[in-house]
Amino acid sequence: MRFGIFYEHQLPRPWEPDSEYRLLKDALEQIELADRLGFDYVWEVEHHFLEEYSHSSAPEVFLAAASQRTSRIRIGHGIVQLPFGFNHPARVAERIATLDLVSDGRVDFGTGESSSEMELGGFGVRRANKRAEWIEALDVVTRLMVEEPFAGHSGPGLSMPPRNLVPKPLQKPHPPLWVACSRRETIHLAATKGIGALSFSFIEADEARHWVDDYYSTIASEACVPGGFAVNANLACVLPFMCHPDEETAIARGLDGGHFFGYSLAHYYAFGVHHLGGGDPTNVWEEFERNRSAFGFDRDLAARRGQQLGAQLPEEGLGSLRGAVGTPDQIRALVRRYEEVGVDQLIFVSQAGRNRHEHICESMELFAREVMPEFAERADAGEAAKAERLGDAVSAALARRPPPRTLPEPYEVPAVPAP
């Protein structure tokens, strides 16, 4: 089991003139601490226009800053939006390669397509096309990083002539690939592409077992044709997180933030109607406080003490998000259940809602001191055993993937095209 920390850069209203400045500075301090403590990954999203939920529109800038304040933690894009309206594949490849160089080869390249109308509509991305564009862009980006020169592309969504991408990434053939997953079918798709699955659904360990079994059986089957030029067989799950010796204190410090994370996500992706301007803009935090129980974020249910932790705590057909909010012993037991079913990484969400910087830092320190060592001892051996188990399947999958392309003859690009 590996451990990551996750950033949406949440900022509930009301906002002060320096709120975003302090938000980013606090996050960088937390990441620097996580690096010293031995956390394995930091992940940051790319989102646009999602007030309060995610003030994280330029992750390549933030992660570059994080890379210069750390030395060992993996630098994860979780994720880069690949539909062409968001990002041209060449610009994605350039940013990933440069970040890989300045971070000494620590980048993990998560990809996705978004599904919020706030983002899709803002960039003119057609919902019906976004999955096809993700598939096409994934191929183009990885070829840009590997082919020398890039042999060009002509597809349904994008045409690009031959060019040589510079610089190339430090990791060869390219940084490990991932995709954001919110449904079981997307995890299956990740396996068919031979890329890591970043599950941003709050799933229970027992439910994760089915996802893990299907993922790894697909990796080992002929259905796996890698989307890049390497296979990254990993499945990660996201959970709200706050650790404290006293359960009641952990709940007081972390539960509302975790609930706001889930509620504000659903506001933009499921049930919300967002108002901009007009003298009465939407206040997501206030709506959360009024409506949380009706949408699965009942505080009284989730805050009952002495419970075995889980992603969703059920009662009479209802559920309320809890996650890894509790004592070290409670969290240790929860992590063991995910480890037992084969989840490779847990990604903890602490920077959420109005959770406080000092509490996030204290929580990470306690977890690293009392919980992490047990799992770190097993992580290297577990990864080595997995690599041996999947070795033949990975080789067979890569053999099914068409190799990098080459130019059959020289391709000329004049400084000034002929009239």
Buried (B, 14 or more C-beta within 10 A) or exposed (E): BBBBBBBBBBBBEEEEEEBEEEBBEBBBBBBBBBBBBBBBBBBBBBBBBBBBBBBBBEBBEBBBBBBEEBEEBBBBBBBBBBBBBBBBBBEBBBBBBBBBBBBBBBBBBBBBBBBBEBBBEBBEBEEEBBBBBBBBBBBBBBBBBBBEBBBBBEBEBBEBEBBEBEEBBBBEBBBBBBBBBBEBEBBBBBBBBBBBBBBBBBBBBEBBBEBBEBBBBBBBEEBBBBBBBBBBBBBBBBBBBBBBEEBEBBBBBBBBBBBBBBBBBBBBBEEBEBEEEEEEEBBBBEBBBEEBBEBBBBBEBBBEEEBEBBBBBEEEEEBBBBBBBBBBEBBBBBBBBBBEBBBBBBBBBBBBBEBEBEBBBBBBBBBBEBBBEEBBEEBEEBBEEBEEEBEEBBEEBBEEBEEBBEEEEEEEEEEEEEE
